[in-house]
Amino acid sequence: MLPGLHHLLLVRDDAGAQPIAGTEDLAQLLRTASDQFDIVHTVPEDLALLHFTSGTTGTPKGAMHVHDAVVTHWVSGKYALDLHPDDIFWCTADPGWVTGTSYGIIAPLLHGVTSIIDAADFDADRWYSILESQQVSVWYTAPTAIRMLMKAGAAVAHKHSFPDLRFIASVGEPLNPEAVWWGKEVLGLPIHDNWWQTETGGIMIANTPGFDIKPGSMGRPLPGVDACITRRAPGGKIEIVSQPGIDGELALQRGWPGMMRGYLNNEERYRQCFSDDLYLTGDLARRDADGYFWFVGRSDDVIKSAGHLIGPFEVENALIEHRAVAEAGVIGKPDPTIGEVVKAFVSLRAGFTDSEQLRKDLLGHARSRLGAVMAPKEIEVVASLPRTRSGKIMRRLLKARELGLPEGDLSTLETGP
């Protein structure tokens, strides 16, 4: 029973089909509807947006945002994406996801820029053609897409030219340093990584055009954003870490306009995100002496091996530096002696095939860059890695499949080729 359901609208493919009892014909309602509409009065704290998280760590949560979030969209569009009224802007994110809504729709409207929309599936040559033919000047995309372009090879890009392209940014997962410089070599511009979450409602930390890029870094907090590294002291109290170079949980001082106001039907989970005036992101990071933040990993993904805490991102970065590797996903595999061992799953670039010698080469490559503690003990070559439809690697799914455990909620799993 659905006691709250009042109307069932019917869209009919066949105009001559008979109506169904209890339904209303949407086409007829639209034909008879008035073209006059009184705008509903709203205030900044009225709910406006419901964005669901990507589901990388479990069932997606509905983050509630208010009308005042547009202030965050405007500020981040200006400072993180450098939008100007004469720009032609392309955000490649699906509009059903938070990036596609916030930066594919709202931010470009606020800044009055021309925005490109492409409904087709990813195709490297098509994407380069769009950048060229539409004279895109600012491009906002995802690490997964960048890695797929890298996998397609530079020759595809070199068939096109992009004289109008002046700024490229990426979000979704941390961008490995090799991808940053690939942008410079192949597209003529380095790629500026930034960081935010569905819960933050907008970009919080970014490699902005006004500062030097540190490849592999998330960047620095935007104006009005107060970010810090925290640790849990004995007794459970959250403390701010003042010295640089220390790993801890990334936290934000609450109060920015785009901050979520709750999780849909989950008030208790929402309260757990805060400690006094700090929003605890669940992401582990470190801050360097220059104020740049570096992603370590989701707290759920951190591998505990022989007393060491290993962030999968650093291991994945090292593997992607190898010329044969297109993508990498790293998990902790239970071990009775040391707790967990590091296992890596990799997909290969065009022209490389799986072999025992290649896997030995990858293990040696990782060990030379990371040392014996952090380097993977096992490597498995796969055709592709499981990702959400927003492009994030689902490490929990890799782990569940490796251990034969229930796969959990798969509602956001990418199912395309």
Secondary structure as UniProt FT lines:
FT   TURN            3..4
FT   STRAND          9..10
FT   TURN            15..16
FT   TURN            21..22
FT   STRAND          24..25
FT   HELIX           26..32
FT   TURN            44..45
FT   STRAND          47..52
FT   STRAND          62..66
FT   TURN            67..68
FT   HELIX           69..79
FT   TURN            85..86
FT   STRAND          88..91
FT   TURN            95..96
FT   HELIX           98..101
FT   HELIX           102..106
FT   HELIX           107..111
FT   STRAND          114..116
FT   HELIX           124..133
FT   TURN            134..135
FT   STRAND          138..141
FT   HELIX           143..152
FT   HELIX           154..157
FT   TURN            158..159
FT   TURN            163..164
FT   STRAND          167..170
FT   HELIX           177..182
FT   HELIX           183..187
FT   STRAND          191..195
FT   TURN            198..200
FT   STRAND          205..206
FT   TURN            209..210
FT   TURN            215..216
FT   STRAND          219..221
FT   TURN            223..224
FT   STRAND          227..232
FT   TURN            234..235
FT   STRAND          238..241
FT   TURN            244..245
FT   STRAND          248..253
FT   TURN            257..258
FT   STRAND          262..263
FT   TURN            264..265
FT   HELIX           267..271
FT   TURN            272..273
FT   STRAND          274..275
FT   TURN            276..277
FT   STRAND          278..287
FT   TURN            289..290
FT   STRAND          293..298
FT   TURN            299..301
FT   STRAND          303..305
FT   TURN            306..307
FT   STRAND          308..310
FT   HELIX           312..320
FT   TURN            323..324
FT   STRAND          325..335
FT   TURN            336..338
FT   STRAND          339..348
FT   TURN            350..351
FT   HELIX           356..370
FT   TURN            372..374
FT   STRAND          378..381
FT   STRAND          387..388
FT   TURN            389..390
FT   HELIX           395..403
FT   TURN            411..412
//
